[in-house]
Amino acid sequence: MRRVVVTGIGAVTPLGHNVKDTWEALISGKSGIDVIKRFDPYSYNLPVVIAGEVKDFDPKKYLNPKDAKRMSDFVKFAMVAAKEAIADSGLDLDKIDLTKAGVIVGTGIGGLRDIEEQQTLLLQKGARRVSPFFIPSGISNMASGYISIEFGFKGPNSCVVTACATGTHAIGDAFKIIQRGDADIMIAGGTESAITPLGIAGFANMKALSTRNEEPQKASRPFDAKRDGFVMGEGAGILILEELEHAKKRGAKIYAEVVGYGMTGDAYHITAPSEDGDGAVRVMEMALNDARLNPEEVDYINAHGTSTPLNDKVETLAIKKVFKDHAYQLKISSIKSMIGHLLGAAGAVEAVATVKTIETGIIPPTINYEYPDPECDLDYTPNKAVEYPVKTAISNSFGFGGTNACLAFKAYEE
């Protein structure tokens, strides 16, 4: 079986425009959540006025200004993260077989802001004012498309759209593509930019979002007894996955090895997880089986941990069912406490954080953990980062539609 390793990482998040700034903020327990600045949320009478926005982002610093003008924001975020990851990997694009290099970057929603803006133009000024770039800027696979064009990658080119599990599915699918020999290198991850009046209104009216408007930085509180919903975030996370021998031959730095992947469906409800955690249980078991790992070998779980009353309770129950007594020895944390829920980008940014945890031996905290919930009684790394050697970790993502994904990572050993 071909082995797959992570040789480059990139991120754009509410805490920074690169991995370094994001990681330093995460392990410092800093929140990137605040009152929305991109538009005036009060003018729409929105019940929720807070989000984890990417701050002070000027695409012209990173991208060709002409291209950037034609890209939706989710594509810009993905491009910037992919450029960072490729640079980090040290790949010399002139020395690789570009037909064996591919891209899978997903998004949950795509160009929502473009849809809103172009619909307004259509209604106010007529059909002729709709931009000819509206469709190619905002359709979901354009992040993968632009990235493949940027780097000349001619191998597998695809896009995953599985709500909040998108980023994790994209990385898992890319892992399998390399494992079976269809590519040697994959750019994989997720991206999202859906903090718009329509996006906030839709999620808020589902009662999915926290309404703790007066305390934005305390609103996302996974596993805490006073959690009342998730906080929307935006950004992108990218991993460079590479076949091990290919990476070794060029002397690449190896962050970690991808060793397992699971994907399941709840077949239960369009937005709620089944209360017995069945889908979450099976997806973790599938990833562990794929990796040939015993549950007791896992040191850390990067939890889905959305801060909704039901998700955190069900995820905790599922962890207990899979890991039994070992569940109480595990280190667990949710970085959504600091960056919010990045929807289609969530699993990808969380995979970046998981890889950094393995590399550094530092577990980022779950901040705002103040009031213990008797149904959430595991070690969620409350409020402060912990130094702890992590050899094996898994990262969970669960999405609307009952779609579940789990990745298993290990510290690289010969």
C-alpha positions as CSV (number, residue, x, y, z in Angstrom):
1,M,0.0,0.0,0.0
2,R,1.4,3.4,-1.0
3,R,1.9,5.7,2.0
4,V,0.8,9.3,2.0
5,V,2.4,12.2,3.9
6,V,1.7,15.9,4.5
7,T,4.5,18.0,3.1
8,G,3.0,21.5,3.0
9,I,0.2,23.4,4.8
10,G,-1.5,26.7,4.2
11,A,-4.4,28.6,5.9
12,V,-6.4,31.8,5.8
13,T,-8.6,32.2,8.9
14,P,-10.2,34.7,11.3
15,L,-6.9,34.7,13.2
16,G,-4.5,35.3,10.3
17,H,-3.7,35.0,6.6
18,N,-1.2,32.2,7.1
19,V,-0.4,29.2,9.2
20,K,2.1,30.9,11.5
21,D,-0.2,33.7,12.6
22,T,-3.2,31.3,12.9
23,W,-1.3,28.7,14.9
24,E,0.3,31.2,17.3
25,A,-3.1,32.7,18.0
26,L,-4.7,29.3,18.4
27,I,-2.2,28.1,21.0
28,S,-2.5,31.5,22.8
29,G,-6.3,30.9,23.1
30,K,-7.1,34.0,21.1
31,S,-10.6,34.5,19.6
32,G,-11.1,35.8,16.1
33,I,-14.8,36.4,16.6
34,D,-16.3,39.9,16.7
35,V,-19.3,42.0,15.5
36,I,-19.6,41.7,11.7
37,K,-17.7,44.5,9.9
38,R,-18.1,43.5,6.2
39,F,-21.7,44.9,6.2
40,D,-23.9,46.5,8.8
41,P,-25.8,43.5,10.3
42,Y,-28.0,45.9,12.3
43,S,-29.5,47.4,9.1
44,Y,-30.9,44.0,8.2
45,N,-32.5,43.4,11.6
46,L,-30.5,40.2,11.9
47,P,-30.9,38.3,15.2
48,V,-27.2,37.4,15.0
49,V,-24.6,40.2,14.4
50,I,-21.3,38.3,15.1
51,A,-19.0,36.1,13.1
52,G,-15.4,35.0,12.6
53,E,-14.4,37.2,9.6
54,V,-11.1,37.1,7.9
55,K,-9.7,40.5,8.8
56,D,-7.8,43.1,6.7
57,F,-7.6,40.8,3.7
58,D,-6.2,42.5,0.6
59,P,-6.2,39.9,-2.2
60,K,-3.9,42.2,-4.3
61,K,-1.1,41.5,-1.9
62,Y,-1.2,37.8,-2.9
63,L,-2.9,37.5,-6.3
64,N,-2.8,39.1,-9.7
65,P,-5.3,42.1,-9.3
66,K,-7.0,41.3,-12.6
67,D,-7.6,37.7,-11.6
68,A,-8.6,38.6,-8.1
69,K,-11.3,40.9,-9.4
70,R,-12.9,37.9,-11.2
71,M,-12.7,35.6,-8.3
72,S,-15.3,35.0,-5.6
73,D,-14.0,35.4,-2.0
74,F,-13.9,31.7,-1.3
75,V,-11.7,31.2,-4.4
76,K,-9.3,34.0,-3.2
77,F,-9.0,32.4,0.2
78,A,-8.2,29.0,-1.3
79,M,-5.7,30.5,-3.7
80,V,-3.8,32.3,-1.0
81,A,-3.8,29.2,1.3
82,A,-2.7,27.0,-1.7
83,K,0.2,29.3,-2.6
84,E,1.4,29.2,1.0
85,A,1.1,25.4,1.1
86,I,3.0,24.9,-2.2
87,A,5.8,27.3,-1.0
88,D,5.9,25.5,2.3
89,S,6.3,22.1,0.6
90,G,9.3,23.2,-1.4
91,L,8.0,21.5,-4.5
92,D,9.9,22.5,-7.7
93,L,7.1,22.4,-10.2
94,D,9.6,22.1,-13.1
95,K,10.8,18.8,-11.7
96,I,7.5,16.9,-11.1
97,D,5.1,15.0,-13.4
98,L,2.2,17.5,-13.6
99,T,-0.1,14.8,-14.9
100,K,0.4,13.0,-11.6
101,A,-0.4,16.2,-9.5
102,G,-4.1,17.0,-8.8
103,V,-6.4,19.2,-6.8
104,I,-9.5,18.6,-4.6
105,V,-10.6,21.7,-2.8
106,G,-14.2,21.8,-1.7
107,T,-16.7,24.4,-0.4
108,G,-20.0,24.1,1.4
109,I,-21.8,27.0,-0.2
110,G,-19.5,28.7,-2.8
111,G,-20.1,32.2,-4.0
112,L,-23.0,33.3,-1.9
113,R,-22.1,37.0,-1.8
114,D,-21.9,37.0,-5.6
115,I,-25.4,35.5,-5.8
116,E,-26.8,38.1,-3.5
117,E,-25.0,41.0,-5.4
118,Q,-25.9,39.8,-8.9
119,Q,-29.5,39.1,-7.9
120,T,-29.8,42.7,-6.7
121,L,-28.3,44.0,-9.9
122,L,-30.7,41.8,-11.9
123,L,-33.8,43.1,-10.0
124,Q,-32.7,46.8,-9.9
125,K,-30.9,47.3,-13.3
126,G,-31.9,44.4,-15.5
127,A,-30.4,41.3,-17.0
128,R,-27.8,43.1,-19.1
129,R,-26.0,44.3,-15.9
130,V,-25.4,40.8,-14.6
131,S,-21.6,40.1,-14.8
132,P,-20.4,37.6,-17.4
133,F,-18.0,36.5,-14.7
134,F,-20.8,35.7,-12.2
135,I,-21.0,32.0,-13.1
136,P,-17.3,31.2,-13.5
137,S,-16.4,33.2,-10.4
138,G,-18.8,31.6,-8.0
139,I,-19.5,27.9,-8.9
140,S,-18.2,25.5,-6.3
141,N,-15.4,23.8,-8.3
142,M,-13.7,27.1,-9.2
143,A,-11.3,27.0,-6.2
144,S,-9.9,23.7,-7.6
145,G,-10.0,25.1,-11.2
146,Y,-8.0,28.3,-10.4
147,I,-5.5,26.4,-8.2
148,S,-4.9,23.8,-11.0
149,I,-4.3,26.5,-13.5
150,E,-2.0,28.5,-11.2
151,F,0.3,25.5,-10.7
152,G,-0.3,23.6,-13.9
153,F,-1.6,20.5,-12.1
154,K,-3.1,18.2,-14.7
155,G,-4.0,15.2,-12.6
156,P,-7.3,14.5,-10.8
157,N,-9.3,17.7,-10.5
158,S,-12.4,17.7,-8.5
159,C,-14.5,19.4,-5.8
160,V,-16.3,18.1,-2.7
161,V,-19.5,19.7,-1.5
162,T,-20.6,18.1,1.8
163,A,-21.6,21.0,4.0
164,C,-19.5,21.0,7.2
165,A,-17.6,17.8,6.3
166,T,-16.3,19.2,3.0
167,G,-12.7,19.9,3.9
168,T,-12.3,16.5,5.6
169,H,-13.8,14.6,2.8
170,A,-11.6,16.5,0.3
171,I,-8.4,15.6,2.1
172,G,-9.6,12.0,2.6
173,D,-10.5,11.6,-1.1
174,A,-7.1,13.0,-2.1
175,F,-5.4,10.6,0.3
176,K,-7.2,7.7,-1.4
177,I,-6.3,9.0,-4.9
178,I,-2.6,8.9,-4.0
179,Q,-2.9,5.6,-2.2
180,R,-4.3,3.9,-5.2
181,G,-1.7,5.4,-7.6
182,D,-3.8,7.9,-9.6
183,A,-1.6,10.8,-8.4
184,D,1.7,11.4,-6.5
185,I,0.8,14.9,-5.3
186,M,-2.6,16.4,-4.3
187,I,-3.5,19.9,-3.2
188,A,-6.4,19.2,-0.9
189,G,-8.7,21.2,1.5
190,G,-11.7,23.4,1.8
191,T,-12.7,27.0,1.6
192,E,-15.7,29.2,2.5
193,S,-16.9,32.7,2.5
194,A,-20.6,32.8,3.4
195,I,-20.8,35.5,6.0
196,T,-23.4,37.6,4.2
197,P,-26.9,38.9,5.2
198,L,-28.6,35.9,3.5
199,G,-26.1,33.4,5.0
200,I,-26.5,34.8,8.5
201,A,-30.3,35.1,8.2
202,G,-30.7,31.5,6.9
203,F,-28.6,29.9,9.7
204,A,-30.0,32.2,12.4
205,N,-33.6,31.4,11.4
206,M,-32.8,27.7,11.8
207,K,-31.8,28.5,15.4
208,A,-28.3,27.1,14.6
209,L,-26.3,30.2,15.5
210,S,-25.3,31.6,18.9
211,T,-27.2,34.8,19.8
212,R,-24.6,35.9,22.4
213,N,-24.2,39.2,20.4
214,E,-23.1,41.2,23.5
215,E,-20.1,38.9,24.1
216,P,-18.8,37.9,20.6
217,Q,-15.5,36.3,21.8
218,K,-17.4,34.2,24.3
219,A,-20.1,33.1,22.0
220,S,-18.5,29.9,20.6
221,R,-18.2,27.6,23.6
222,P,-18.0,23.9,22.5
223,F,-18.9,21.4,25.2
224,D,-19.7,24.2,27.7
225,A,-23.1,23.9,29.5
226,K,-24.1,27.4,28.4
227,R,-23.4,26.8,24.7
228,D,-26.3,28.1,22.5
229,G,-25.2,27.5,18.9
230,F,-22.3,27.9,16.5
231,V,-20.7,31.1,15.2
232,M,-20.1,31.4,11.5
233,G,-16.5,31.7,10.3
234,E,-14.7,31.9,7.0
235,G,-11.4,31.1,5.4
236,A,-9.5,28.2,3.8
237,G,-7.2,25.3,4.8
238,I,-4.9,23.5,2.4
239,L,-2.7,20.4,2.8
240,I,-0.1,19.2,0.2
241,L,-0.4,15.4,0.3
242,E,2.4,13.4,-1.3
243,E,3.3,9.8,-1.9
244,L,6.0,8.9,0.6
245,E,8.8,7.8,-1.8
246,H,8.1,10.8,-4.0
247,A,8.5,13.1,-0.9
248,K,11.7,11.3,0.3
249,K,13.3,11.4,-3.1
250,R,13.2,15.2,-3.1
251,G,14.1,15.6,0.6
252,A,10.8,17.1,1.6
253,K,10.0,18.1,5.1
254,I,7.3,15.7,6.4
255,Y,4.8,17.0,8.9
256,A,2.8,13.9,9.5
257,E,1.4,10.8,7.7
258,V,-2.2,10.4,6.7
259,V,-3.1,6.8,7.7
260,G,-6.8,6.5,7.8
261,Y,-10.1,7.9,6.4
262,G,-13.7,7.2,7.1
263,M,-17.0,8.4,5.7
264,T,-20.5,7.5,6.7
265,G,-24.1,8.7,6.5
266,D,-26.7,9.1,9.3
267,A,-29.8,8.5,7.1
268,Y,-31.6,10.3,10.0
269,H,-32.4,14.0,9.6
270,I,-31.4,16.9,7.3
271,T,-29.7,18.9,10.0
272,A,-29.6,17.0,13.3
273,P,-27.3,14.1,14.2
274,S,-28.9,10.9,15.4
275,E,-29.0,11.1,19.2
276,D,-27.2,7.7,19.6
277,G,-24.3,9.1,17.6
278,D,-24.4,6.1,15.2
279,G,-22.9,7.9,12.2
280,A,-20.2,9.5,14.3
281,V,-19.3,6.2,15.9
282,R,-19.1,4.3,12.6
283,V,-17.0,7.0,10.9
284,M,-14.4,7.0,13.7
285,E,-14.3,3.2,13.6
286,M,-13.9,3.2,9.9
287,A,-11.0,5.7,10.0
288,L,-9.3,3.6,12.7
289,N,-9.8,0.4,10.8
290,D,-8.5,1.9,7.6
291,A,-5.4,3.0,9.6
292,R,-5.1,-0.4,11.3
293,L,-5.1,1.5,14.7
294,N,-6.4,0.3,18.0
295,P,-8.5,3.0,19.8
296,E,-6.0,3.0,22.7
297,E,-3.3,4.2,20.3
298,V,-5.0,7.6,19.7
299,D,-3.7,10.5,21.7
300,Y,-5.7,13.4,20.5
301,I,-9.1,14.2,18.8
302,N,-9.6,17.4,17.0
303,A,-13.3,17.4,17.6
304,H,-16.0,18.7,15.3
305,G,-17.2,20.6,18.5
306,T,-19.6,23.1,17.0
307,S,-20.9,24.6,20.2
308,T,-24.5,23.5,19.4
309,P,-26.3,21.8,22.3
310,L,-27.0,18.6,20.3
311,N,-23.7,18.2,18.4
312,D,-21.4,18.4,21.4
313,K,-23.4,16.0,23.4
314,V,-23.7,13.5,20.6
315,E,-20.0,13.7,19.7
316,T,-19.0,13.1,23.3
317,L,-21.3,10.1,23.4
318,A,-19.8,8.7,20.2
319,I,-16.3,9.2,21.4
320,K,-17.2,7.2,24.6
321,K,-18.7,4.4,22.5
322,V,-15.6,4.1,20.3
323,F,-12.9,4.6,22.9
324,K,-14.6,3.2,26.0
325,D,-12.4,3.7,29.1
326,H,-9.7,5.3,26.9
327,A,-12.1,8.2,26.1
328,Y,-11.2,9.6,29.6
329,Q,-7.4,9.5,28.8
330,L,-7.8,11.2,25.4
331,K,-6.9,14.9,24.8
332,I,-9.7,16.6,22.9
333,S,-10.2,20.1,21.7
334,S,-12.3,22.3,19.4
335,I,-10.6,25.2,17.6
336,K,-14.1,26.4,16.6
337,S,-14.1,28.0,20.0
338,M,-11.6,30.5,18.6
339,I,-12.4,30.8,14.8
340,G,-16.0,29.8,14.7
341,H,-17.4,27.3,12.2
342,L,-15.8,27.7,8.8
343,L,-18.4,25.3,7.2
344,G,-16.8,23.8,4.1
345,A,-13.3,25.0,5.2
346,A,-13.7,23.8,8.8
347,G,-12.3,20.3,8.4
348,A,-9.4,21.5,6.3
349,V,-8.3,24.2,8.8
350,E,-8.8,21.6,11.6
351,A,-6.6,19.2,9.7
352,V,-3.9,21.9,9.5
353,A,-4.2,22.3,13.3
354,T,-4.0,18.6,13.9
355,V,-0.9,18.3,11.8
356,K,0.6,21.2,13.7
357,T,-0.3,19.5,17.0
358,I,1.6,16.4,15.9
359,E,4.6,18.5,14.8
360,T,4.8,20.7,17.9
361,G,3.4,18.7,20.7
362,I,1.1,21.5,21.6
363,I,-2.6,21.0,21.8
364,P,-4.7,24.1,21.2
365,P,-7.4,24.7,23.8
366,T,-11.1,24.8,23.8
367,I,-11.7,28.3,25.1
368,N,-14.8,29.6,26.9
369,Y,-15.1,26.3,28.7
370,E,-16.5,27.7,32.0
371,Y,-19.6,25.7,33.0
372,P,-19.1,21.9,32.9
373,D,-21.9,19.9,31.2
374,P,-22.5,16.6,32.9
375,E,-23.1,15.0,29.5
376,C,-19.8,16.4,28.2
377,D,-17.4,15.1,30.8
378,L,-14.2,14.4,28.8
379,D,-10.9,16.3,28.7
380,Y,-11.5,19.1,26.2
381,T,-8.3,21.0,26.9
382,P,-10.1,23.8,28.7
383,N,-9.0,27.4,28.1
384,K,-5.3,26.9,27.9
385,A,-3.0,25.0,25.4
386,V,-1.3,22.0,26.8
387,E,2.1,20.6,25.9
388,Y,1.6,16.9,25.2
389,P,3.4,14.5,22.8
390,V,0.9,13.5,20.2
391,K,1.9,10.5,18.0
392,T,-1.6,9.7,16.7
393,A,-4.6,11.9,16.2
394,I,-8.0,11.9,14.5
395,S,-10.1,14.8,13.2
396,N,-13.9,14.7,13.0
397,S,-16.3,16.5,10.8
398,F,-20.1,16.1,10.6
399,G,-22.3,17.9,8.2
400,F,-25.9,18.7,7.4
401,G,-27.5,15.9,5.4
402,G,-26.1,13.4,7.9
403,T,-22.7,13.3,6.2
404,N,-19.7,12.4,8.4
405,A,-15.9,12.2,7.8
406,C,-12.9,11.4,9.9
407,L,-9.2,11.5,9.2
408,A,-6.4,9.7,11.1
409,F,-2.9,11.1,11.2
410,K,0.3,9.8,12.7
411,A,3.7,11.2,13.4
412,Y,5.9,10.0,10.5
413,E,8.2,7.1,11.2
414,E,10.2,5.1,8.6
